[in-house]
């Protein structure tokens, strides 16, 4: 297995929030932009659930999260309310399109 890292610029290492999967940062970026919707949503949900919120933006945009949020509900666990609050607040403030 690749070593874990908190340095998310290290694309060859495994991000700390993927502690149970051997996926590098570069592979994660490719999956999150890929066509396999099931795998993309699975890993996006895991990242939103496990990663620090500021680290999420190293991999996806707020628009990306907002578009996927309705499909991720059950994958987010107790973090669901946080992400819904954040995205809805940005929409309310005009920082993110409705």
Helices and strands as residue ranges (DSSP letters): E 4-5, E 14-15, G 16-18, H 25-32, H 37-50, H 53-56, H 62-72, G 73-75, G 77-79, H 80-92
